[in-house]
């Protein structure tokens, strides 16, 4: 997985994606999702590193079965809130 952390005025923004989906575009009806390298490219991370980052995040964007699976498994995202695209999954996490 690729992990990127950005500090913003609103808090920590985390993006995580499976390495094999970086740069790809996925469709779901009229909606498309492009895994933009400018946003999602980051350092290789283990599941433990992703969990540590998500635990500090104010907002997180996740793409890919592994990245979203880690977020679901550790209670950051509910499975019912995962969006399915042709070929991948996407979820967002917001701590209020």
Phi and psi restraints in degrees (range 20) as a CNS / XPLOR table:
assign (resid 1 and name C) (resid 2 and name N)
       (resid 2 and name CA) (resid 2 and name C) 1.0 -107.7 20.0 2
assign (resid 2 and name N) (resid 2 and name CA)
       (resid 2 and name C) (resid 3 and name N) 1.0 129.8 20.0 2
assign (resid 2 and name C) (resid 3 and name N)
       (resid 3 and name CA) (resid 3 and name C) 1.0 -122.1 20.0 2
assign (resid 3 and name N) (resid 3 and name CA)
       (resid 3 and name C) (resid 4 and name N) 1.0 132.0 20.0 2
assign (resid 3 and name C) (resid 4 and name N)
       (resid 4 and name CA) (resid 4 and name C) 1.0 -133.3 20.0 2
assign (resid 4 and name N) (resid 4 and name CA)
       (resid 4 and name C) (resid 5 and name N) 1.0 130.4 20.0 2
assign (resid 4 and name C) (resid 5 and name N)
       (resid 5 and name CA) (resid 5 and name C) 1.0 -115.8 20.0 2
assign (resid 5 and name N) (resid 5 and name CA)
       (resid 5 and name C) (resid 6 and name N) 1.0 136.6 20.0 2
assign (resid 5 and name C) (resid 6 and name N)
       (resid 6 and name CA) (resid 6 and name C) 1.0 -132.9 20.0 2
assign (resid 6 and name N) (resid 6 and name CA)
       (resid 6 and name C) (resid 7 and name N) 1.0 130.2 20.0 2
assign (resid 6 and name C) (resid 7 and name N)
       (resid 7 and name CA) (resid 7 and name C) 1.0 -83.7 20.0 2
assign (resid 7 and name N) (resid 7 and name CA)
       (resid 7 and name C) (resid 8 and name N) 1.0 130.6 20.0 2
assign (resid 7 and name C) (resid 8 and name N)
       (resid 8 and name CA) (resid 8 and name C) 1.0 -126.8 20.0 2
assign (resid 8 and name N) (resid 8 and name CA)
       (resid 8 and name C) (resid 9 and name N) 1.0 172.0 20.0 2
assign (resid 8 and name C) (resid 9 and name N)
       (resid 9 and name CA) (resid 9 and name C) 1.0 -63.0 20.0 2
assign (resid 9 and name N) (resid 9 and name CA)
       (resid 9 and name C) (resid 10 and name N) 1.0 -26.8 20.0 2
assign (resid 9 and name C) (resid 10 and name N)
       (resid 10 and name CA) (resid 10 and name C) 1.0 -89.8 20.0 2
assign (resid 10 and name N) (resid 10 and name CA)
       (resid 10 and name C) (resid 11 and name N) 1.0 -9.9 20.0 2
assign (resid 10 and name C) (resid 11 and name N)
       (resid 11 and name CA) (resid 11 and name C) 1.0 135.4 20.0 2
assign (resid 11 and name N) (resid 11 and name CA)
       (resid 11 and name C) (resid 12 and name N) 1.0 -162.9 20.0 2
assign (resid 11 and name C) (resid 12 and name N)
       (resid 12 and name CA) (resid 12 and name C) 1.0 -87.2 20.0 2
assign (resid 12 and name N) (resid 12 and name CA)
       (resid 12 and name C) (resid 13 and name N) 1.0 123.3 20.0 2
assign (resid 12 and name C) (resid 13 and name N)
       (resid 13 and name CA) (resid 13 and name C) 1.0 -100.4 20.0 2
assign (resid 13 and name N) (resid 13 and name CA)
       (resid 13 and name C) (resid 14 and name N) 1.0 124.0 20.0 2
assign (resid 13 and name C) (resid 14 and name N)
       (resid 14 and name CA) (resid 14 and name C) 1.0 -117.9 20.0 2
assign (resid 14 and name N) (resid 14 and name CA)
       (resid 14 and name C) (resid 15 and name N) 1.0 134.2 20.0 2
assign (resid 14 and name C) (resid 15 and name N)
       (resid 15 and name CA) (resid 15 and name C) 1.0 -124.2 20.0 2
assign (resid 15 and name N) (resid 15 and name CA)
       (resid 15 and name C) (resid 16 and name N) 1.0 136.0 20.0 2
assign (resid 15 and name C) (resid 16 and name N)
       (resid 16 and name CA) (resid 16 and name C) 1.0 -137.3 20.0 2
assign (resid 16 and name N) (resid 16 and name CA)
       (resid 16 and name C) (resid 17 and name N) 1.0 134.6 20.0 2
assign (resid 16 and name C) (resid 17 and name N)
       (resid 17 and name CA) (resid 17 and name C) 1.0 -144.5 20.0 2
assign (resid 17 and name N) (resid 17 and name CA)
       (resid 17 and name C) (resid 18 and name N) 1.0 155.9 20.0 2
assign (resid 17 and name C) (resid 18 and name N)
       (resid 18 and name CA) (resid 18 and name C) 1.0 -67.9 20.0 2
assign (resid 18 and name N) (resid 18 and name CA)
       (resid 18 and name C) (resid 19 and name N) 1.0 137.9 20.0 2
assign (resid 18 and name C) (resid 19 and name N)
       (resid 19 and name CA) (resid 19 and name C) 1.0 -58.7 20.0 2
assign (resid 19 and name N) (resid 19 and name CA)
       (resid 19 and name C) (resid 20 and name N) 1.0 -32.4 20.0 2
assign (resid 19 and name C) (resid 20 and name N)
       (resid 20 and name CA) (resid 20 and name C) 1.0 -77.4 20.0 2
assign (resid 20 and name N) (resid 20 and name CA)
       (resid 20 and name C) (resid 21 and name N) 1.0 -5.4 20.0 2
assign (resid 20 and name C) (resid 21 and name N)
       (resid 21 and name CA) (resid 21 and name C) 1.0 -105.8 20.0 2
assign (resid 21 and name N) (resid 21 and name CA)
       (resid 21 and name C) (resid 22 and name N) 1.0 -5.5 20.0 2
assign (resid 21 and name C) (resid 22 and name N)
       (resid 22 and name CA) (resid 22 and name C) 1.0 -58.0 20.0 2
assign (resid 22 and name N) (resid 22 and name CA)
       (resid 22 and name C) (resid 23 and name N) 1.0 125.9 20.0 2
assign (resid 22 and name C) (resid 23 and name N)
       (resid 23 and name CA) (resid 23 and name C) 1.0 89.4 20.0 2
assign (resid 23 and name N) (resid 23 and name CA)
       (resid 23 and name C) (resid 24 and name N) 1.0 -8.5 20.0 2
assign (resid 23 and name C) (resid 24 and name N)
       (resid 24 and name CA) (resid 24 and name C) 1.0 -85.5 20.0 2
assign (resid 24 and name N) (resid 24 and name CA)
       (resid 24 and name C) (resid 25 and name N) 1.0 158.3 20.0 2
assign (resid 24 and name C) (resid 25 and name N)
       (resid 25 and name CA) (resid 25 and name C) 1.0 -118.7 20.0 2
assign (resid 25 and name N) (resid 25 and name CA)
       (resid 25 and name C) (resid 26 and name N) 1.0 135.7 20.0 2
assign (resid 25 and name C) (resid 26 and name N)
       (resid 26 and name CA) (resid 26 and name C) 1.0 -123.6 20.0 2
assign (resid 26 and name N) (resid 26 and name CA)
       (resid 26 and name C) (resid 27 and name N) 1.0 147.7 20.0 2
assign (resid 26 and name C) (resid 27 and name N)
       (resid 27 and name CA) (resid 27 and name C) 1.0 -115.3 20.0 2
assign (resid 27 and name N) (resid 27 and name CA)
       (resid 27 and name C) (resid 28 and name N) 1.0 150.5 20.0 2
assign (resid 27 and name C) (resid 28 and name N)
       (resid 28 and name CA) (resid 28 and name C) 1.0 -149.1 20.0 2
assign (resid 28 and name N) (resid 28 and name CA)
       (resid 28 and name C) (resid 29 and name N) 1.0 89.6 20.0 2
assign (resid 28 and name C) (resid 29 and name N)
       (resid 29 and name CA) (resid 29 and name C) 1.0 65.2 20.0 2
assign (resid 29 and name N) (resid 29 and name CA)
       (resid 29 and name C) (resid 30 and name N) 1.0 -122.9 20.0 2
assign (resid 29 and name C) (resid 30 and name N)
       (resid 30 and name CA) (resid 30 and name C) 1.0 -87.8 20.0 2
assign (resid 30 and name N) (resid 30 and name CA)
       (resid 30 and name C) (resid 31 and name N) 1.0 -3.0 20.0 2
assign (resid 30 and name C) (resid 31 and name N)
       (resid 31 and name CA) (resid 31 and name C) 1.0 -101.4 20.0 2
assign (resid 31 and name N) (resid 31 and name CA)
       (resid 31 and name C) (resid 32 and name N) 1.0 137.9 20.0 2
assign (resid 31 and name C) (resid 32 and name N)
       (resid 32 and name CA) (resid 32 and name C) 1.0 -127.7 20.0 2
assign (resid 32 and name N) (resid 32 and name CA)
       (resid 32 and name C) (resid 33 and name N) 1.0 155.6 20.0 2
assign (resid 32 and name C) (resid 33 and name N)
       (resid 33 and name CA) (resid 33 and name C) 1.0 -133.0 20.0 2
assign (resid 33 and name N) (resid 33 and name CA)
       (resid 33 and name C) (resid 34 and name N) 1.0 120.6 20.0 2
assign (resid 33 and name C) (resid 34 and name N)
       (resid 34 and name CA) (resid 34 and name C) 1.0 -107.7 20.0 2
assign (resid 34 and name N) (resid 34 and name CA)
       (resid 34 and name C) (resid 35 and name N) 1.0 126.8 20.0 2
assign (resid 34 and name C) (resid 35 and name N)
       (resid 35 and name CA) (resid 35 and name C) 1.0 -85.9 20.0 2
assign (resid 35 and name N) (resid 35 and name CA)
       (resid 35 and name C) (resid 36 and name N) 1.0 82.4 20.0 2
assign (resid 35 and name C) (resid 36 and name N)
       (resid 36 and name CA) (resid 36 and name C) 1.0 -66.7 20.0 2
assign (resid 36 and name N) (resid 36 and name CA)
       (resid 36 and name C) (resid 37 and name N) 1.0 124.7 20.0 2
assign (resid 36 and name C) (resid 37 and name N)
       (resid 37 and name CA) (resid 37 and name C) 1.0 -57.8 20.0 2
assign (resid 37 and name N) (resid 37 and name CA)
       (resid 37 and name C) (resid 38 and name N) 1.0 -34.3 20.0 2
assign (resid 37 and name C) (resid 38 and name N)
       (resid 38 and name CA) (resid 38 and name C) 1.0 -61.4 20.0 2
assign (resid 38 and name N) (resid 38 and name CA)
       (resid 38 and name C) (resid 39 and name N) 1.0 -26.6 20.0 2
assign (resid 38 and name C) (resid 39 and name N)
       (resid 39 and name CA) (resid 39 and name C) 1.0 -102.3 20.0 2
assign (resid 39 and name N) (resid 39 and name CA)
       (resid 39 and name C) (resid 40 and name N) 1.0 -41.4 20.0 2
assign (resid 39 and name C) (resid 40 and name N)
       (resid 40 and name CA) (resid 40 and name C) 1.0 -97.7 20.0 2
assign (resid 40 and name N) (resid 40 and name CA)
       (resid 40 and name C) (resid 41 and name N) 1.0 -19.5 20.0 2
assign (resid 40 and name C) (resid 41 and name N)
       (resid 41 and name CA) (resid 41 and name C) 1.0 -68.7 20.0 2
assign (resid 41 and name N) (resid 41 and name CA)
       (resid 41 and name C) (resid 42 and name N) 1.0 136.9 20.0 2
assign (resid 41 and name C) (resid 42 and name N)
       (resid 42 and name CA) (resid 42 and name C) 1.0 -163.4 20.0 2
assign (resid 42 and name N) (resid 42 and name CA)
       (resid 42 and name C) (resid 43 and name N) 1.0 -156.4 20.0 2
assign (resid 42 and name C) (resid 43 and name N)
       (resid 43 and name CA) (resid 43 and name C) 1.0 -83.5 20.0 2
assign (resid 43 and name N) (resid 43 and name CA)
       (resid 43 and name C) (resid 44 and name N) 1.0 145.2 20.0 2
assign (resid 43 and name C) (resid 44 and name N)
       (resid 44 and name CA) (resid 44 and name C) 1.0 -59.0 20.0 2
assign (resid 44 and name N) (resid 44 and name CA)
       (resid 44 and name C) (resid 45 and name N) 1.0 135.9 20.0 2
assign (resid 44 and name C) (resid 45 and name N)
       (resid 45 and name CA) (resid 45 and name C) 1.0 -138.3 20.0 2
assign (resid 45 and name N) (resid 45 and name CA)
       (resid 45 and name C) (resid 46 and name N) 1.0 147.2 20.0 2
assign (resid 45 and name C) (resid 46 and name N)
       (resid 46 and name CA) (resid 46 and name C) 1.0 -82.9 20.0 2
assign (resid 46 and name N) (resid 46 and name CA)
       (resid 46 and name C) (resid 47 and name N) 1.0 164.3 20.0 2
assign (resid 46 and name C) (resid 47 and name N)
       (resid 47 and name CA) (resid 47 and name C) 1.0 -55.0 20.0 2
assign (resid 47 and name N) (resid 47 and name CA)
       (resid 47 and name C) (resid 48 and name N) 1.0 -39.0 20.0 2
assign (resid 47 and name C) (resid 48 and name N)
       (resid 48 and name CA) (resid 48 and name C) 1.0 -63.5 20.0 2
assign (resid 48 and name N) (resid 48 and name CA)
       (resid 48 and name C) (resid 49 and name N) 1.0 -39.0 20.0 2
assign (resid 48 and name C) (resid 49 and name N)
       (resid 49 and name CA) (resid 49 and name C) 1.0 -68.8 20.0 2
assign (resid 49 and name N) (resid 49 and name CA)
       (resid 49 and name C) (resid 50 and name N) 1.0 -36.9 20.0 2
assign (resid 49 and name C) (resid 50 and name N)
       (resid 50 and name CA) (resid 50 and name C) 1.0 -64.5 20.0 2
assign (resid 50 and name N) (resid 50 and name CA)
       (resid 50 and name C) (resid 51 and name N) 1.0 -45.0 20.0 2
assign (resid 50 and name C) (resid 51 and name N)
       (resid 51 and name CA) (resid 51 and name C) 1.0 -60.3 20.0 2
assign (resid 51 and name N) (resid 51 and name CA)
       (resid 51 and name C) (resid 52 and name N) 1.0 -44.2 20.0 2
assign (resid 51 and name C) (resid 52 and name N)
       (resid 52 and name CA) (resid 52 and name C) 1.0 -60.6 20.0 2
assign (resid 52 and name N) (resid 52 and name CA)
       (resid 52 and name C) (resid 53 and name N) 1.0 -41.4 20.0 2
assign (resid 52 and name C) (resid 53 and name N)
       (resid 53 and name CA) (resid 53 and name C) 1.0 -68.3 20.0 2
assign (resid 53 and name N) (resid 53 and name CA)
       (resid 53 and name C) (resid 54 and name N) 1.0 -44.1 20.0 2
assign (resid 53 and name C) (resid 54 and name N)
       (resid 54 and name CA) (resid 54 and name C) 1.0 -62.5 20.0 2
assign (resid 54 and name N) (resid 54 and name CA)
       (resid 54 and name C) (resid 55 and name N) 1.0 -32.6 20.0 2
assign (resid 54 and name C) (resid 55 and name N)
       (resid 55 and name CA) (resid 55 and name C) 1.0 -68.2 20.0 2
assign (resid 55 and name N) (resid 55 and name CA)
       (resid 55 and name C) (resid 56 and name N) 1.0 -19.2 20.0 2
assign (resid 55 and name C) (resid 56 and name N)
       (resid 56 and name CA) (resid 56 and name C) 1.0 -100.7 20.0 2
assign (resid 56 and name N) (resid 56 and name CA)
       (resid 56 and name C) (resid 57 and name N) 1.0 -11.6 20.0 2
assign (resid 56 and name C) (resid 57 and name N)
       (resid 57 and name CA) (resid 57 and name C) 1.0 -72.7 20.0 2
assign (resid 57 and name N) (resid 57 and name CA)
       (resid 57 and name C) (resid 58 and name N) 1.0 144.7 20.0 2
assign (resid 57 and name C) (resid 58 and name N)
       (resid 58 and name CA) (resid 58 and name C) 1.0 -90.3 20.0 2
assign (resid 58 and name N) (resid 58 and name CA)
       (resid 58 and name C) (resid 59 and name N) 1.0 -40.0 20.0 2
assign (resid 58 and name C) (resid 59 and name N)
       (resid 59 and name CA) (resid 59 and name C) 1.0 -137.5 20.0 2
assign (resid 59 and name N) (resid 59 and name CA)
       (resid 59 and name C) (resid 60 and name N) 1.0 140.5 20.0 2
assign (resid 59 and name C) (resid 60 and name N)
       (resid 60 and name CA) (resid 60 and name C) 1.0 -140.1 20.0 2
assign (resid 60 and name N) (resid 60 and name CA)
       (resid 60 and name C) (resid 61 and name N) 1.0 143.8 20.0 2
assign (resid 60 and name C) (resid 61 and name N)
       (resid 61 and name CA) (resid 61 and name C) 1.0 -120.9 20.0 2
assign (resid 61 and name N) (resid 61 and name CA)
       (resid 61 and name C) (resid 62 and name N) 1.0 130.4 20.0 2
assign (resid 61 and name C) (resid 62 and name N)
       (resid 62 and name CA) (resid 62 and name C) 1.0 -131.3 20.0 2
assign (resid 62 and name N) (resid 62 and name CA)
       (resid 62 and name C) (resid 63 and name N) 1.0 136.3 20.0 2
assign (resid 62 and name C) (resid 63 and name N)
       (resid 63 and name CA) (resid 63 and name C) 1.0 -136.2 20.0 2
assign (resid 63 and name N) (resid 63 and name CA)
       (resid 63 and name C) (resid 64 and name N) 1.0 134.4 20.0 2
assign (resid 63 and name C) (resid 64 and name N)
       (resid 64 and name CA) (resid 64 and name C) 1.0 111.6 20.0 2
assign (resid 64 and name N) (resid 64 and name CA)
       (resid 64 and name C) (resid 65 and name N) 1.0 150.5 20.0 2
assign (resid 64 and name C) (resid 65 and name N)
       (resid 65 and name CA) (resid 65 and name C) 1.0 -62.3 20.0 2
assign (resid 65 and name N) (resid 65 and name CA)
       (resid 65 and name C) (resid 66 and name N) 1.0 -39.9 20.0 2
assign (resid 65 and name C) (resid 66 and name N)
       (resid 66 and name CA) (resid 66 and name C) 1.0 -69.7 20.0 2
assign (resid 66 and name N) (resid 66 and name CA)
       (resid 66 and name C) (resid 67 and name N) 1.0 -48.6 20.0 2
assign (resid 66 and name C) (resid 67 and name N)
       (resid 67 and name CA) (resid 67 and name C) 1.0 -62.1 20.0 2
assign (resid 67 and name N) (resid 67 and name CA)
       (resid 67 and name C) (resid 68 and name N) 1.0 -48.4 20.0 2
assign (resid 67 and name C) (resid 68 and name N)
       (resid 68 and name CA) (resid 68 and name C) 1.0 -68.0 20.0 2
assign (resid 68 and name N) (resid 68 and name CA)
       (resid 68 and name C) (resid 69 and name N) 1.0 -38.1 20.0 2
assign (resid 68 and name C) (resid 69 and name N)
       (resid 69 and name CA) (resid 69 and name C) 1.0 -59.3 20.0 2
assign (resid 69 and name N) (resid 69 and name CA)
       (resid 69 and name C) (resid 70 and name N) 1.0 -40.7 20.0 2
assign (resid 69 and name C) (resid 70 and name N)
       (resid 70 and name CA) (resid 70 and name C) 1.0 -63.2 20.0 2
assign (resid 70 and name N) (resid 70 and name CA)
       (resid 70 and name C) (resid 71 and name N) 1.0 -44.1 20.0 2
assign (resid 70 and name C) (resid 71 and name N)
       (resid 71 and name CA) (resid 71 and name C) 1.0 -63.7 20.0 2
assign (resid 71 and name N) (resid 71 and name CA)
       (resid 71 and name C) (resid 72 and name N) 1.0 -40.1 20.0 2
assign (resid 71 and name C) (resid 72 and name N)
       (resid 72 and name CA) (resid 72 and name C) 1.0 -68.8 20.0 2
assign (resid 72 and name N) (resid 72 and name CA)
       (resid 72 and name C) (resid 73 and name N) 1.0 -48.7 20.0 2
assign (resid 72 and name C) (resid 73 and name N)
       (resid 73 and name CA) (resid 73 and name C) 1.0 -56.8 20.0 2
assign (resid 73 and name N) (resid 73 and name CA)
       (resid 73 and name C) (resid 74 and name N) 1.0 -34.2 20.0 2
assign (resid 73 and name C) (resid 74 and name N)
       (resid 74 and name CA) (resid 74 and name C) 1.0 -101.2 20.0 2
assign (resid 74 and name N) (resid 74 and name CA)
       (resid 74 and name C) (resid 75 and name N) 1.0 11.9 20.0 2
assign (resid 74 and name C) (resid 75 and name N)
       (resid 75 and name CA) (resid 75 and name C) 1.0 81.1 20.0 2
assign (resid 75 and name N) (resid 75 and name CA)
       (resid 75 and name C) (resid 76 and name N) 1.0 14.0 20.0 2
assign (resid 75 and name C) (resid 76 and name N)
       (resid 76 and name CA) (resid 76 and name C) 1.0 -80.9 20.0 2
assign (resid 76 and name N) (resid 76 and name CA)
       (resid 76 and name C) (resid 77 and name N) 1.0 -30.0 20.0 2
assign (resid 76 and name C) (resid 77 and name N)
       (resid 77 and name CA) (resid 77 and name C) 1.0 -133.8 20.0 2
assign (resid 77 and name N) (resid 77 and name CA)
       (resid 77 and name C) (resid 78 and name N) 1.0 137.8 20.0 2
assign (resid 77 and name C) (resid 78 and name N)
       (resid 78 and name CA) (resid 78 and name C) 1.0 -85.6 20.0 2
assign (resid 78 and name N) (resid 78 and name CA)
       (resid 78 and name C) (resid 79 and name N) 1.0 138.0 20.0 2
assign (resid 78 and name C) (resid 79 and name N)
       (resid 79 and name CA) (resid 79 and name C) 1.0 -53.6 20.0 2
assign (resid 79 and name N) (resid 79 and name CA)
       (resid 79 and name C) (resid 80 and name N) 1.0 -35.6 20.0 2
assign (resid 79 and name C) (resid 80 and name N)
       (resid 80 and name CA) (resid 80 and name C) 1.0 -64.6 20.0 2
assign (resid 80 and name N) (resid 80 and name CA)
       (resid 80 and name C) (resid 81 and name N) 1.0 -18.8 20.0 2
assign (resid 80 and name C) (resid 81 and name N)
       (resid 81 and name CA) (resid 81 and name C) 1.0 -97.8 20.0 2
assign (resid 81 and name N) (resid 81 and name CA)
       (resid 81 and name C) (resid 82 and name N) 1.0 6.1 20.0 2
assign (resid 81 and name C) (resid 82 and name N)
       (resid 82 and name CA) (resid 82 and name C) 1.0 -83.5 20.0 2
assign (resid 82 and name N) (resid 82 and name CA)
       (resid 82 and name C) (resid 83 and name N) 1.0 129.9 20.0 2
assign (resid 82 and name C) (resid 83 and name N)
       (resid 83 and name CA) (resid 83 and name C) 1.0 -91.3 20.0 2
assign (resid 83 and name N) (resid 83 and name CA)
       (resid 83 and name C) (resid 84 and name N) 1.0 133.8 20.0 2
assign (resid 83 and name C) (resid 84 and name N)
       (resid 84 and name CA) (resid 84 and name C) 1.0 -100.4 20.0 2
assign (resid 84 and name N) (resid 84 and name CA)
       (resid 84 and name C) (resid 85 and name N) 1.0 132.8 20.0 2
assign (resid 84 and name C) (resid 85 and name N)
       (resid 85 and name CA) (resid 85 and name C) 1.0 -119.5 20.0 2
assign (resid 85 and name N) (resid 85 and name CA)
       (resid 85 and name C) (resid 86 and name N) 1.0 160.1 20.0 2
assign (resid 85 and name C) (resid 86 and name N)
       (resid 86 and name CA) (resid 86 and name C) 1.0 -62.9 20.0 2
assign (resid 86 and name N) (resid 86 and name CA)
       (resid 86 and name C) (resid 87 and name N) 1.0 102.4 20.0 2
assign (resid 86 and name C) (resid 87 and name N)
       (resid 87 and name CA) (resid 87 and name C) 1.0 105.5 20.0 2
assign (resid 87 and name N) (resid 87 and name CA)
       (resid 87 and name C) (resid 88 and name N) 1.0 -12.5 20.0 2
assign (resid 87 and name C) (resid 88 and name N)
       (resid 88 and name CA) (resid 88 and name C) 1.0 -159.4 20.0 2
assign (resid 88 and name N) (resid 88 and name CA)
       (resid 88 and name C) (resid 89 and name N) 1.0 -176.6 20.0 2
assign (resid 88 and name C) (resid 89 and name N)
       (resid 89 and name CA) (resid 89 and name C) 1.0 -132.2 20.0 2
assign (resid 89 and name N) (resid 89 and name CA)
       (resid 89 and name C) (resid 90 and name N) 1.0 159.2 20.0 2
assign (resid 89 and name C) (resid 90 and name N)
       (resid 90 and name CA) (resid 90 and name C) 1.0 -142.1 20.0 2
assign (resid 90 and name N) (resid 90 and name CA)
       (resid 90 and name C) (resid 91 and name N) 1.0 143.1 20.0 2
assign (resid 90 and name C) (resid 91 and name N)
       (resid 91 and name CA) (resid 91 and name C) 1.0 -147.3 20.0 2
assign (resid 91 and name N) (resid 91 and name CA)
       (resid 91 and name C) (resid 92 and name N) 1.0 154.2 20.0 2
assign (resid 91 and name C) (resid 92 and name N)
       (resid 92 and name CA) (resid 92 and name C) 1.0 -124.1 20.0 2
assign (resid 92 and name N) (resid 92 and name CA)
       (resid 92 and name C) (resid 93 and name N) 1.0 150.2 20.0 2
assign (resid 92 and name C) (resid 93 and name N)
       (resid 93 and name CA) (resid 93 and name C) 1.0 -129.7 20.0 2
assign (resid 93 and name N) (resid 93 and name CA)
       (resid 93 and name C) (resid 94 and name N) 1.0 133.0 20.0 2
assign (resid 93 and name C) (resid 94 and name N)
       (resid 94 and name CA) (resid 94 and name C) 1.0 -135.2 20.0 2
assign (resid 94 and name N) (resid 94 and name CA)
       (resid 94 and name C) (resid 95 and name N) 1.0 123.9 20.0 2
assign (resid 94 and name C) (resid 95 and name N)
       (resid 95 and name CA) (resid 95 and name C) 1.0 -99.6 20.0 2
assign (resid 95 and name N) (resid 95 and name CA)
       (resid 95 and name C) (resid 96 and name N) 1.0 125.5 20.0 2
